[in-house]
């Protein structure tokens, strides 16, 4: 298991993942309402890292822009 640090930018124009010094900046076009952004983060990260969505879990920061 690998732990990564993520900064989320909701309501972006497009879904995008940028990596810098083992930190990820994830741009999501979903709003931060009712967990929609968290679901979108998992989907975009799974595509970026080429792993299954079920293999990604948010362990800290569900209601924050900073996530682990």
Buried (B, 14 or more C-beta within 10 A) or exposed (E): EEEEBBBBBBEEEEBBBEEEEEEBBBBBBBEBEEEEBBEBBBBBBBEBBEEEEEEBEBEEBEEEEEBE
